[in-house]
Amino acid sequence: MADIRSIDIRKGNIVVNLKISKDEYDLLNQETRDLLLLPAHSNILDRPLTTGKLGNSNRIMLPKKILDRHEITDLEKKVPAKTFNINDEVFLLIKLKRSNFGIPVFREVR
């Protein structure tokens, strides 16, 4: 995840200096326009959405191809999400999978 290093506000322009990961840099693919900067901290993603195959008013449905592409085998029942309004456009940010890095998981062996 990116970290803001500095913010400079002059004459109505806001310039942000970021520290990003290699994965984020690769994701940019040399694009320098129409970038979206959104917070993804757990206290910001405050709208839980239910995942699954059947739809209702509070359920997000995902194509199997997307899940396979990102090696997501099991969806969490509730995933954190938030909508953002930016320049008369609405964006939905969903955290589909949480990192388990550094957190040991113990299971009972029979």
N, C-alpha and C positions, 0 to 999 in steps of 0.2 A: 504494500500500500504506500502511496505517495505521502510525503511530509512537506508542509510548507516551510521553506527556509526564511523567506522574507516577503513582505508586502510593501509596495511603494505606491502611494496615492499622490498624484500630481495633476492639477488642472482637469479633474474629472476622469482621468485615466487611472486604472488600477493595474499594476504590473506585479505578477506573482512569480517568485522563484521557487521551483519545486525540486525535491530529491525523489526520484522514482526508481523502481526496480528494473532489472533487465527485462522481465516479462512485460512490464508496462511500456517500456520503451519499444519493444518489439510489436506490441499491440498498436502503438501509434502508426507504425508503417509509414514514416516520413510525413504524416499529415500534420499541418501546422494551423489549420483553420477548422472552425466548427467543432472544437473540443468541448467536452462537458466535464466540469469539475464538481463532484458531489461528495458529501461526507458519507462514509459507510460504517461509522461506529455503531455499536449495538444500541446506544441510547438514541440515535437518530432514526434507525430502522425500527419504528415503533408500531407498525401495522402488521400483525401476524396474518399470513395467508395460509390457507389449507391447500396442500398439494394433493394430487390424485388424478384419477382418470375420469371421474364424473364431475359435471359442472354444477355449481350453484352460485349464489351471489357473492360468496367469499372464498372461491376456490380458483387456483391458478392451474391451468392445464398445460402440460409441456409435451412437445413431440418427442417420441422415443429416440429419434435421430440426434437431437440435441443432447439428451442424457447420455447416449452412447459415445458421442464425440468427446464429452468431458469426463467419461468413465464414472458416471454417477449411477450406481447400481440400486441403491436404496434411497428414496426421498424421505426427508424428515416430514413428519406429519404437519408441523407448523413451521413456516419459514419467515424470518423477519423481512419486512419490505417497507417502502415509503414511496409516495408520489411527490414529484417536484414540478412546480410551474416555473418555467423559464422562457421569457420572450414569447408569451402566448402559446407555448407548446408544453405538453404534459409528458413527463418521463416517469417510468416505473422502475425502481431499483429493487432487485430481489437477491438475497443471499441464499443460493440453493444448497451450498455445501460449506461446512465449516472445516477449518483446518484442525486436524488432530495431532499436529506436530508438537512433540514435547509433552503430551498428555498421555500417560500410560493407561491402557485399558485392560482390566483384569476380568477374566471370565472363568466361571466354574467349570472344572473338568470332571467328567463322570467316569 
